């Protein structure tokens, strides 16, 4: 199917796929998504390893296709700065999270300082294996298919506009911090990492690539721990606007007097105006994102 400004390569709805309008995915949803991430990431490793063998020198995707995989989501400009300051402002909604030894304003300043490290986090890693990352893993871009018994069968990832080149952990962290509860993250992150690594190992084995030699499991675990800031950041600012009543949120975006994206003060005021209409489940999820942010700030 071809239109004036689009091409439909595959109509997933006919094949039984659909997105799930939910605040938090269940374990099985995340499990299928994790496996799809492993498949996506495997393509980068296969390309680099095989091309390196053929050419007799190290090949990295960002050098082969520099204009395709550059970081475009978190550049040093006013939009990212607004994300940072707004994420810090979220703490004002949860004064009970403020530790006794500091004030809310001090905590907010610490949060801005910590979140400003995002520019280094999203860059190509010198320590961990880099792959083409998806970068936009939320419910709209994850489609699921169920079998005749209504059991989850398969997942596909959509919308690659924000893909870049960086550590595998970035996609894993975004998937979990945007789409799950803190309880799920605490109880099952290690399980998800084992499933991801096992899937990746199996795929690469078919191409005679030993994953443990080029990127050991310990590196994956360590990268997820060290780069947790990314998950906390995207979860905190992302869930705040995704949680809003859609029709009223779209009206705010149309208002020429409100610079929702680049003015963090106006953004917070707009969200507060709709806060009473936000589902309590979303409010709890955003509070958990704020808790994660406070925990990061306590280490400063």
C-alpha positions in Angstrom: 0.0 0.0 0.0 1.4 3.4 -1.0 0.1 6.8 -0.2 1.3 10.3 -1.0 3.6 10.4 2.0 3.8 6.9 3.2 4.5 3.3 2.3 2.9 0.4 4.2 5.3 -2.6 4.0 3.3 -4.8 6.3 -0.2 -4.5 7.8 0.2 -6.0 11.2 -3.4 -5.6 12.3 -4.5 -8.2 9.7 -1.9 -10.6 11.2 -3.5 -10.1 14.6 -1.0 -7.6 16.1 -2.1 -4.6 18.2 -0.6 -2.2 20.8 -1.8 -2.5 24.4 -3.0 0.7 26.0 -1.7 0.1 29.5 0.3 1.8 32.2 2.5 -1.1 33.1 3.2 -4.3 31.1 3.0 -7.6 32.8 6.0 -9.9 33.1 5.2 -11.9 29.9 4.9 -8.7 27.8 8.3 -7.6 28.9 9.8 -11.0 28.3 8.7 -11.0 24.7 9.9 -7.5 24.2 13.3 -8.3 25.7 13.7 -11.2 23.2 12.9 -8.9 20.3 15.5 -6.5 21.6 18.1 -9.3 21.6 17.2 -10.1 17.9 17.5 -6.4 16.9 20.8 -6.0 18.7 22.2 -9.2 17.2 22.1 -7.7 13.7 24.6 -5.0 14.7 27.0 -7.6 16.2 26.7 -9.9 13.2 27.4 -7.1 10.8 30.4 -5.8 12.7 31.9 -9.2 13.4 31.5 -10.5 9.8 32.7 -7.3 8.1 35.7 -7.2 10.5 36.6 -10.7 9.4 36.2 -9.9 5.7 38.1 -6.6 5.8 40.7 -7.7 8.3 40.2 -4.7 10.5 37.7 -3.6 13.2 34.4 -2.4 11.7 31.9 -0.3 13.7 28.5 0.7 12.4 28.7 4.3 13.3 31.8 4.7 11.1 30.1 2.9 8.2 26.8 4.9 8.5 27.6 8.0 10.4 24.6 10.0 9.3 22.1 7.2 10.2 22.9 6.3 13.8 23.9 9.6 15.4 22.2 10.5 18.7 19.3 12.8 17.9 17.0 12.5 21.0 19.2 13.9 23.7 21.3 16.6 22.1 22.6 19.6 24.1 19.7 22.0 23.3 16.7 23.6 25.0 14.4 20.5 24.6 16.7 18.2 26.5 17.4 20.9 29.1 13.6 21.3 29.6 13.4 17.5 30.0 16.1 17.6 32.7 14.6 20.5 34.7 11.1 19.1 34.4 12.2 15.7 35.6 13.7 17.4 38.7 10.6 19.4 39.2 8.5 16.2 39.5 10.1 15.8 43.0 8.0 18.7 44.2 4.9 16.5 43.9 6.4 14.0 46.4 7.8 16.0 49.3 7.7 12.9 51.5 10.6 11.5 49.4 13.0 14.3 50.5 15.6 12.9 52.9 15.8 14.6 56.3 19.3 16.0 55.8 18.4 18.2 52.8 15.7 20.5 51.6 13.4 20.1 48.5 15.3 22.8 46.7 18.7 21.2 47.4 17.3 17.9 46.2 16.0 19.4 43.0 19.4 21.0 42.3 21.1 17.7 42.9 18.7 16.1 40.5 19.4 18.6 37.8 23.2 18.1 38.3 22.8 14.3 38.1 20.4 14.3 35.2 22.8 16.5 33.2 25.1 13.5 33.0 22.7 12.2 30.4 24.7 13.6 27.6 27.6 11.3 28.4 25.4 8.3 29.1 23.8 8.3 25.6 27.1 8.5 23.7 29.0 5.6 22.2 30.6 3.5 24.9 34.3 2.9 25.1 33.9 0.1 27.6 30.8 -1.9 26.5 29.6 -3.4 23.3 27.7 -0.9 21.2 24.7 -1.7 18.9 22.0 0.1 17.0 19.5 1.0 19.7 15.8 1.5 19.2 15.5 4.5 21.6 11.7 4.8 21.7 10.3 1.8 23.5 6.9 2.5 24.9 3.5 1.0 24.4 2.7 2.7 21.0 5.8 1.1 19.5 5.4 -2.4 20.8 2.8 -4.6 19.1 1.7 -8.0 20.4 -0.1 -11.0 19.0 -2.0 -13.6 20.9 -2.9 -17.1 19.9 -6.4 -18.7 19.8 -6.3 -19.2 23.6 -5.6 -15.4 24.1 -2.1 -16.2 25.3 0.8 -13.9 24.2 2.6 -15.3 21.3 4.9 -12.7 19.7 6.0 -9.1 19.8 7.3 -6.7 17.2 9.1 -3.4 17.6 8.0 -0.4 15.5 9.2 3.1 14.7 12.9 3.4 14.4 13.1 7.2 14.0 15.2 7.6 17.2 17.6 4.8 16.7 21.3 5.5 17.6 24.5 3.7 18.4 25.3 2.9 22.0 25.3 0.3 24.7 22.7 -2.5 24.7 21.7 -1.4 28.3 20.1 1.8 27.0 17.2 -0.1 25.3 16.8 -2.5 28.2 16.7 0.3 30.8 14.1 2.3 28.8 11.9 -0.7 28.2 11.8 -1.4 32.0 11.6 2.1 33.4 9.0 3.4 31.0 6.8 0.3 30.9 7.0 -1.5 34.3 6.6 -1.0 38.0 9.5 -0.7 40.4 8.5 -4.0 41.9 8.8 -5.8 38.6 12.2 -4.1 38.0 13.5 -5.2 41.4 12.2 -8.7 41.2 12.9 -9.6 37.5 15.6 -7.4 36.0 18.2 -10.1 36.5 15.8 -12.7 34.9 15.3 -10.4 31.9 19.0 -10.0 31.5 19.6 -13.7 31.5 16.8 -14.2 28.9 18.2 -11.4 26.7 21.7 -12.7 26.9 20.6 -16.3 26.2 18.6 -15.2 23.2 21.5 -13.2 21.9 23.9 -16.0 22.5 21.7 -18.5 20.6 21.3 -16.2 17.6 25.0 -15.4 17.3 26.0 -19.1 17.7 24.2 -19.7 14.4 26.8 -17.3 12.8 29.8 -18.8 14.6 30.1 -15.9 17.0 31.0 -16.6 20.6 29.2 -13.8 22.5 31.0 -14.6 25.8 34.3 -13.9 24.2 33.4 -10.5 22.7 30.9 -9.3 25.2 30.6 -11.3 28.5 27.4 -11.4 30.5 29.2 -9.6 33.4 29.6 -6.6 31.1 25.9 -6.5 30.4 25.0 -6.6 34.1 27.6 -3.9 34.9 26.4 -1.6 32.1 22.8 -1.8 33.3 23.9 -0.8 36.7 26.2 2.0 35.6 23.8 3.4 33.1 20.7 3.3 35.2 20.5 7.1 35.0 19.2 6.7 31.5 16.3 4.6 32.6 15.5 6.9 35.5 15.6 9.9 33.3 13.4 8.7 30.5 11.0 7.1 32.9 10.6 10.3 34.9 10.0 12.8 32.2 8.3 10.4 29.7 5.6 8.9 32.0 4.6 12.4 33.1 3.0 13.4 29.8 2.1 9.9 28.6 -0.1 9.6 31.7 -2.3 12.7 30.8 -5.8 12.4 29.4 -5.1 12.3 25.7 -7.7 14.7 24.3 -6.9 17.4 26.9 -3.2 16.9 26.5 -3.5 17.4 22.7 -5.4 20.6 23.3 -2.6 21.9 25.5 -0.1 21.1 22.7 -2.2 23.2 20.3 -2.3 26.2 22.6 0.1 28.8 21.1 0.5 30.4 24.6 2.0 27.2 26.1 5.5 26.1 25.1 5.0 22.7 26.6 8.2 21.0 25.3 10.9 23.7 25.8 9.6 25.6 28.8 9.7 23.3 31.8 7.8 25.7 34.0 4.8 25.9 31.6 5.1 22.1 31.2 4.7 21.5 34.9 1.9 24.0 35.1 0.1 22.2 32.3 0.5 18.8 33.9 -0.6 20.1 37.3 -3.8 21.5 35.6 -4.7 17.9 34.6 -3.1 16.0 37.5 -6.4 15.3 39.3 -7.6 13.5 36.2 -4.5 11.2 36.0 -5.2 7.6 36.9 -3.9 6.7 40.4 -2.0 3.8 38.8 -0.1 6.2 36.7 0.5 8.5 39.7 2.0 5.6 41.6 4.2 4.7 38.7 5.5 8.3 38.4 6.1 8.3 42.1 8.3 5.2 41.7 10.3 7.0 39.0 10.8 9.9 41.4 11.9 7.4 44.1 14.6 6.1 41.7 15.7 9.6 41.0 16.0 10.4 44.7 18.1 7.2 45.1 20.5 8.4 42.4 20.8 11.9 44.1 21.6 10.3 47.4 24.8 9.0 45.9 26.1 12.5 45.0 
